[in-house]
């Protein structure tokens, strides 16, 4: 199983989009400042997760999310995810 995730920095409200096979480990790496691209933005809140059967599918979806130029598009996706997560 592979995951695409969105993190939100609690320091400056920036979003970070990534994909991984081990979500728990990767979130810990981000939170502990061990990821170069997000080191200055710690701490983080995990805002969105989507599962995929293959890394190829996850990478394609990650690219799609990163192509969303407007912050509002990501926030709408996160809000939909939050609503569906709390409903079920």
C-alpha positions in Angstrom: 0.0 0.0 0.0 1.2 3.5 -0.8 -0.1 6.8 0.5 -0.3 10.4 -0.8 -0.5 12.9 2.0 -0.9 16.6 2.7 0.8 18.2 5.7 0.1 21.7 7.0 2.8 23.5 8.8 1.6 24.8 12.2 4.3 27.4 12.0 3.5 29.2 8.8 0.4 27.4 7.4 2.2 26.1 4.3 1.1 22.9 2.7 3.4 20.0 1.7 2.3 17.2 -0.6 4.2 13.9 -0.6 3.9 10.1 -1.1 5.3 7.2 0.8 4.9 3.5 1.6 5.3 4.0 5.3 3.2 6.9 6.4 4.0 6.7 10.1 7.7 6.8 9.5 7.5 9.6 6.9 5.4 11.8 9.2 7.9 11.3 12.0 10.7 12.3 9.7 8.8 15.5 8.7 7.9 16.2 12.3 11.4 15.7 13.6 12.9 18.1 11.0 14.7 15.3 9.1 13.3 16.2 5.7 15.3 19.0 4.0 12.4 20.5 2.1 10.2 20.8 5.2 12.8 21.2 8.0 12.1 24.9 8.6 8.3 24.4 8.7 7.9 22.1 11.6 5.7 21.1 13.4 3.1 19.7 11.1 -0.5 18.4 11.1 -1.5 15.6 8.8 -4.5 17.0 6.9 -5.1 14.4 4.1 -4.4 10.8 3.2 -5.3 8.7 0.2 -4.3 5.1 -0.3 -3.1 3.5 -3.6 -2.2 -0.1 -4.6 1.0 0.9 -6.5 3.7 3.6 -6.2 3.0 4.5 -9.8 -0.6 5.4 -8.9 0.5 7.4 -5.9 3.1 9.3 -7.8 0.6 10.2 -10.5 -1.9 11.5 -7.9 0.9 13.4 -6.1 1.7 15.1 -9.4 -2.0 16.0 -9.9 -2.2 17.5 -6.4 1.0 19.5 -6.9 -0.4 20.9 -10.1 -3.3 22.6 -8.2 -1.9 26.1 -8.1 -4.6 27.6 -5.9 -4.4 27.1 -2.2 -8.2 27.0 -2.1 -8.3 23.9 -4.3 -6.2 22.0 -1.7 -8.2 23.4 1.2 -11.5 22.2 -0.6 -10.0 18.7 -1.0 -8.9 18.7 2.7 -12.3 19.8 3.8 -14.0 17.1 1.8 -11.6 14.5 3.3 -12.3 15.8 6.8 -16.0 15.6 6.4 -15.9 12.1 4.9 -13.5 10.9 7.7 -15.7 12.2 10.5 -18.9 10.8 8.9 -17.7 7.3 8.7 
